[in-house]
Amino acid sequence: MQFLEESHGCSGWNGEMAGRIRAFDWSRTELGALGSWSKSLSSSVQLMLASPLPMVMLWGPSGYMIYNDAYSAFAGGRHPYLLGSPVELGWPEVAEFNRHVVDTCLAGGTLSYRNKELVLLRDGIPEEVWLDLYYSPVSNDDGRPAGVMAMVVETTERVNSERRRQAAEDAYRADNERVRLALNAGALLGSFVWDVKTDVLSADERFARTFYFPPGQDLNHLSQEEAERRIHPDDLAWVRERVRLSVETGEAYNAEYRILRPDGSYLWVLASGCCEFNAQGEAFRFPGVLIDIHERKIAEESLLRFTRNLEQRVAEEVEARLAAEEQLRQSQKLEAIGGLTGGVAHDFNNLLQVIAGNLHLLARHEPGNANVQRRVAASIAAVERGAKLSSQLLAFARRQPLSPAVVTLRQIFDGLAELLQRALGETVQVHMSAPEDAWAVFVDGNQLENAILNLAINARDALQGEGTIELSAENIVLAPGFCMGKGIVPGEFVRVSVTDNGIGMPSEVLAQVFEPFFTTKADGQGTGLGLSMVFGFVKQSGGHIEIDSEVGQGTRAQLYFPRTLRSTPVETPDSDVQQQGGHERILVVEDNDAVRVSVVELLRDEGYQIVTANNGDMAMQMLLEGVAVDLIFTDVVMPGLIKSSDLAAWAKVQEPPVAVLFTSGHTRDIISRNHQLSPDTHLLSKPYSAEALTRRVRAVLNG
């Protein structure tokens, strides 16, 4: 081996990447062992390693990556995992672009791009970058193109710098326009030029008169100290800071300040200009103008004095701010508790899924054993109770996946009427009211119904089983003062109110009603998660909730949801589709071994063909190597470079597209925004039953 390496020039490779290339097991790739490399490949690699510019070799049809030290810095967190990896697997977000590069160069062509804009994942976050890219073919020993030599120079900073320069030019043109307008309006008080290199100030006669320089003063050599003595002491530091900033950064100079008159009064002026730089980037000239803004500033000061006299307004503002701060402290406390409960619920759901999957398999394998069936049924019922508890925790933590749609409260009330009457009993009356022109809201209708039902049941308990509950909705416009500290913006909202005249709550109980597991009910009569779940749902939907209560006077809960201007979707009747079984091939991607085993057995029992991968990296490699599947059933949160969202993006651009069904106990917003799913995203939440699994798989395949 040593002889072969020396004969190919490998012993002359220097640097960190040279060591990594020699240590890599290339026999696992199409390139073969290092000692068997062709002379052309070895010499090309040696040339690349000696280059100070970022360079990468893409060898063979798969584009196996070999790169130098400079390129490893560009690769960031993907180094050293890119070494020996096919380029489409190493950079999946630009796989199509790299495929075109390899195909073109292996056909003998060359490519070059200046400031090519690409979106790359850096630390898992999409980021716009600009690159100079140069691609040329590399021949093998037979003279045929066998690889691609790529030079990659990132120009992102240069592009951004050019944009900043253009913005500065635009600002400078805006300043010139303002000067033109000032000249037309007769508000110009003079112009000046400061020679930065010689520190000499020159100006026109109007400027000299404004600063009250002595008559006969040489206008080409004005005293800067004399001019500064005329500036109000409170404004002088600010003026100097604006000048310094303009000289150091090139930012347009705009400073409002006061000039002392001989009678002791002050004149408000606006000094406007821009520092000019020579070819070496050194400040050398600073021209500007002086504009009269005295009348405007006097009007502003009059308005300010008027506002300061409104003591009652100030008192109300202070009171509102204190209330907002208290609201913020409460929200921060609930947010901290929510983060903890959300994490616990996620891990709990994975455990429940393992238990549920194996229970369903046990029931299928022992159909005639009554004892087994009875005990399995009891265990599954316990799993379902645990799943409900976990769902409530996720709802409070604002991490439940929502499927929002455009609805009106009249629609919600119409659907709830019968259910509420059955849930509350005949001795409790419910009065519902909503305007004919009720505004639409964009929320998850099922979760909104659950929230109203929870509040109504609490109201029934407060009535001690007999009385009347008022359920109403109204259009309302919220003012800025009301919204302060509540996490919502002023504007149009729909307010839903649930009111009873029951026993009410003391202030110490009211302060804790949204905290999870807090309840005033007897043991076994409530989990203390009902109001917590309502709170989390409303906040996750971009709304706000308030509860007012007095002992002996009753309770009123008010939910605020922002109005939506989206159009109401046209409902289409569901077509009859096959719900169970099939022969399609499904790729199951799941890093939890116990969950994966149970899912595979459940799906195989239904007749599906199954292939598996224990993470996204393995799944993507299988798909790029040509494994054909009809559906990707993938966990949302997995280790590795390739995320479930990357698999979905790949599936969407195939022809025809490959169906994707996600599963998770907690999406962590990888496939959603604020845990709100888009209409074309399908999610099966853990834990799920065998029936739910087969029904959802069939529905996604049919869709």
PyMOL commands that set and color helices and strands:
alter all, ss='L'
color gray80, all
select helices_A, chain A and resi 2-7+10-12+16-23+26-28+34-36+39-50+69-78+87-90+92-106+156-185+205-210+224-229+233-249+294-308+311-365+370-396+409-424+445-462+480-483+507-510+530-540+593-605+616-624+644-652+690-702
alter helices_A, ss='H'
color red, helices_A
select strands_A, chain A and resi 55-59+64-67+111-122+125-139+145-154+188-195+200-203+253-260+266-273+276-277+283-292+405-408+428-433+440-443+467-478+491-500+544-550+554-562+585-589+609-613+631-635+659-664+683-685
alter strands_A, ss='S'
color yellow, strands_A
deselect
rebuild
show_as cartoon
